[in-house]
Amino acid sequence: MRWFIVILVCSCSFAKGQTYRYLVRFTDKAGSPYSVSNPSAFLSQRAIERRGKQGIQVTENDFPPNTNYLDSLKSKGVLVIYPTRWLNGALIQGTEAQKDSILQLSFVNAVEFNTPLKQVRKATRESKFSIEETSSLNYGDASAQINLLGVDSMHNAGFYGENMLVAVMDNGFLNANTIDCLDTLFSKNHVLEIYDFVDKDSSVFSDGGHGTNVLSCMAGYVPGSLIAPAFRADYVLFRTEDDFSESKAEEVYWLIAAERADSLGVDVINTSLGYSTFDNTADNYSTSDMDGNTTIITRAADLAASKGMVVVNSAGNSGGTSWNIITAPADGDSVLAVGATTRTGEIVGFSSRGPATDGAFKPDVMAVGRQTALCFTNNTTGTSQGTSFSSPLTAAMVTGFWQSRPYLTAFEVLESIRKSGDQYFTPDNDYGYGMANFVRAYHTAESNFPIRSLQALDSIKSVGLLPSSKGKLKFSFANNLVGKELRISIINLQLKQTIHQNSFVLTSENHDEEIASNEILPGVILRIENVTEAKTEAIFRF
């Protein structure tokens, strides 16, 4: 299986000259009509609640780019394909002369890489995805990939992904809406949105079967044959990968799709893609570029994580080749990169190794990626291989795990999954932290981010609830927290909503927090964070 790459792509030619795709970056968001006080103008309520639960502030980075700047680009005769909030700019299509003219505009900071890919799409190129179909399997055959991840225990505990929202970015989802394996997903309306960011339409079910295979690893449900980890989660399906070409424009498609996922309130993103080499070899990355900061898709993935989503990505299938290491965006320090093992837990030769060139252990964790049970576009089940399939298995387990511990932040989920690895204390650049596992992650969260009954701790000497018409919590903090910024959140686990949140600088050891009297109900969570030191001081249950 080849690994796929991205950012500016030459797409077509017109009478006035060859046109290319460029990512234009703006200098600012001056004069924006948007405000952090009205995030519903550009984020869904679910997205706002996801951030609020994790104490993530809405900032100017979340604003759409300046519409006047976009109009000015259009006045130059270029096609604005997609604006980008996070990188503050737009993916455009135009001639080289138009690009040079745009660079003279006062609000344009730069054109990413400053060079288009001077090459037309190769429509006859062999697909970069290869699938190895083998004999039919039964549930017993599929049980290894489930058991190694502890998903059997997750299901026995009643966690199937309900009320979690997952984005799958891939090359298309051919026949996904018609095959028996995914019938439950569609018949029960668990697919909430689809979009093709390559062709700018909704034809995701007529392109590329790789995404269908990936989705079946997460949500397939054929009792007696295959039951995937998160078959009751909700999904959005985005095509970002052009199956028959390799260009950096695909990285931008991923960026725009991730921004859309953020605005919808997605919890987990799975991507079984990776980028290192391109059709135009002049644009190839080097292994030194796998540093967590260089490629567009890695920067986008880390930004997605900073917005409160867990980003899971295949490590790549370059093991044993001259490249050997992970491919972008698996190099991101906030990306959970997943390598591949056999059904008995041994690393597979093709699984990309680490480290990232910044020295970070990669991959992060492992899951079954050889003889992985999944479904095919021709309505059959079988097995295939690749980190393309160990990644969605892990992402689906992460989804169920977060459902079981909804008070955790995305970074606490990431930490818990890494610490669930069976070699967390002796990591290496083959297995990373080892085989991820729901049960170990659950107990790790219990130890590292415990839910306590109201009690005295080193940093919190007492918490008292005073009865009144409005309600008041009285805190007595340790002296070492005076002068620190703290954040108090009250989370309704049943609703998965933050119903009260306040940030403040502690000026004395005693603090009174006024709350609505109906906010303190049995089972709600009180979370106290030390914002200054970026750590959770305590999590209490009323």
ABEGO torsion letter per residue (X at the ends): XBBBBBGBBBABBBAAEBBBBBBBBBABABGBABBAABAAAABBAAAAAAAAAAGBBBBAAABBBBAAAAAAAAAAGBBBABBBAAAGBBBBBBBAAAAAAAAABAABABBBGGBBBBBBBBAABBBABBBBBBBBBBAAAAAAAAAAAGAAAAAAAGBAGBGBBBBBBBAEBBGAAABAAAAAAAAAGABABBBBAAAGBAAAAABEAAAAAAAAAAABBBBGABBBABAABBBBBBBABBAABBBAAAAAAAAAAAAAAAAAGBABBBBBBBBABBABAAABBBAAABAGAABAAAAAAAAAAAAGBBBBBBAEAABGBAAGBBBOAAABAABBBBBBBBAAGBBBAABBBOBBAAGBBOBABBBBABGBBBBBAAGBBBBBBEAAAAAAAAAAAAAAAAAABAABBAAAAAAAAAAABAAAABBBAAAEAEBBBAAAAAAAAAAABBBBBBBBBAABABBBBBBBAAEBBBBBBBAAABGBBBBBBBBBAAAGBBABBBBBBBABABBBBBBBAAABBBGBBBBBBBAAAGBBABBBBX
